[in-house]
Structures are given as structure tokens and as C-alpha cells.
């Protein structure tokens, strides 16, 4: 019985040590996202293709990605970007705020994933500033996101400016 008195505290301490060492193996590092293209503040016209190229890396294993494009109607910001306000634009009737959501799984034990998508700006996309966000989640559930700002411009606006230059 005396031996049991000494063995139990040692077993208890050993159990705590094992439980604590398991915690060290928990992945708490979120993925890293680099948007290679388009450039921040890039300009596009309705009907044009945006080539999205992002490199997503993680220290253990990636799980999913998501793309979000939304209109910046209220001048809001995301923590990763600074919004630069431009002058008001004349908007044509029939234009709609463009919203895009795409997502996908990253299969296999992947630590580096190159996301490449061609996204077409709708012909009726409202002109103005948009936020383009790339999200990534790793197998442990850690998430990160990066946003850039893009602008949809009116084809006619550029054309009219050049016409006026030639008139003078």
C-alpha cells in the first residue's frame, strides 16, 4: 500500500505531461495568402476578364479557399486594405452591383496551393469600387483573408475624354 502512495502521484504527473505535450501539436497558424494578380487598385471594364492568381500556403495542410467580390457602396474597409475614395461616377440605368462568391476544396496533403481563376466582369456591372477578397482555411480550422480594391470603369467615359481632347 505504501508503494501505491508513491506511484499514483508519479502516474498523475505523467498523465498531465502527456496531455500538455499534445497541446503543442495543435496547429494555430493561419494560412498565408498572396494575391499575385490583379494589382491592388487595378481598373477593369464591363465584359473584361480578371485573371486572379493567388498563392496560398500553410505550415501543415490547407483545406478550402473562397473568393468574394462585392461593391464598395458605403466606403467600408477591411482590415488588410486602405480604401481610397475617388470622385462620384455617373451611373447608367440597368447597372447592377456585382457580387461574386466562389469556393473550393483543396484536396490532399497540400501546403502550397496556386489559385488561378478567370473572372468575367458582367456587362451590366455598376461602375465604381469593388473589394476582391481571397479567404483560406487550413485543416485545423485556422482562417485568413486578404482584400484588394479593384475598380470597374465605364468604357464610354474614357472614350468621351479622348474625343474632347481632339476637339480643342
Secondary structure, DSSP 8 states (H G I E B T S, - for coil): -HHHHHHHHHHHHHHHHHHHHHHTT------EEEEEES-TTEEEETT-EEEEEEEEE-SS-EEEEEEEEEE-TT----TT------------TT-B---EEEEEE--SS-SEEEEEEEEE--TTB-SEEEEEEEEEEETT--EEEEEEEEEEE-HHHHHHHHHHHHH-
